[in-house]
Amino acid sequence: MRLIDSVNGKVLVITGGTGSFGSTVLKHFLTSDIGEIRIISRDEKKQDWMRHTLQAQYPEYASKVRFYVGDVRNIDSVRDVMYGANFVFHAAALKEVPSCEFFPMEAVKTNIIGTDNVITAAVENHVERVVFLSTDKAAYPINAMGMTKAVGEKVVAARAQKAFERSGTVLACTRYGNVMCSRGSVIPLFIDQIKKHRPITITDPNMTRFLMNLDEAVDLVAFAFEHAEPGDLFIQKADASTIGDLADGVMKVFGETEKKIIGTRHGEKLYETLMTREERLRSTDMGKYFRIAPDGRSLNYDKFYVKGKVLTEDEEAYTSHNTNRLDVDGVVKKILTTDYVKEELEGRPHTVEA
């Protein structure tokens, strides 16, 4: 991974920093010349675990990390952690699709109001850059998790220009697909079922999902951090596979077992969309990534007019059905890039919270 330039002595804040993404960001920046990394989350148990892990594995760098018990729903705790900060990665979110279906207002409080709180505190403290993490479920959302993350994206886009004008703060978003072995990923479940000699439970073998590892997710955020203009949304081109092939790939690595079809869960899609047809029309292909600029029009539509053919959407969205599809061998190669799978094969305890 290429680290952000000019981090020497700077202060980085990671919201939701005890989760799988936050742990990976921390790993990448801990040994750099960054001055301080602040972790804010509401789980003191995970913070204590992370603190002791850092002291044991990185004794010469552990003092760089400061822990804040707080919640992005509470703007006062967010203001506290933002004081004197230069960069922010906003990873705090409610991510479990079924949980958000049953408790949608909890998702609203964290994914929408929490995002707005982070922006407010960042602007007040003249933070240089803030990158917000979103999800493919925000494109054509059909569940509460995706809907709240989609509104969170809209909050970032709506406030980006004023934030830059008022304090020089650049707000940008990244949107990515399933991160393998992160919280909510099905891969650790499959591995656990195989180890216990139980059937693998598959929702729908024809369902497709994007596959990224944690390092790729951090690379996407770092790219956005370096290249973003206010309100930009960045998307990584990603591989995908069917759930059936994913299950077969995990079994090829960890051993065969039975497969049991249990049907889709609350709020699940047959395939995921990373970029809508409407977004694709105004996207820029940057090689490994797509950049989607914000809609810069004001509410005064009278001054805008077009001549000729008007296009509002591209022919197709960018989805897990039409991206590069991995076969079983490709899935095996992909999952072997994750620390979680490597640690399982070596019988080591996990250094990244899953």
Secondary structure, 3 states (H helix, E strand, C coil): CCCCCCCECCEEEEECCCCHHHHHHHHHHHCCCECEEEEEECCHHHHHHHHHHHHHHCCCCHHHEEEEECCCCCHHHHHHHHCCCCEEEECCCCCCHHHHHHCHHHHHHHHHHHHHHHHHHHHHCCCCEEEEEEEHHHCCCCCHHHHHHHHHHHHHHHHHHHHHHHHCCEEEEEEECCECCCCCCHHHHHHHHHHCCCCEEECCCCCEEEEECHHHHHHHHHHHHHHCCCCCEEEECCEEEEHHHHHHHHHHHHCCCCEEECCCCCCCCCCCEEECHHHHHCEEECCCEEEECCCCCCCCHHHCCCCCCCCCCCCCCEECCCCCECCHHHHHHHHCCCHHHHHHHHCCCCCCCC
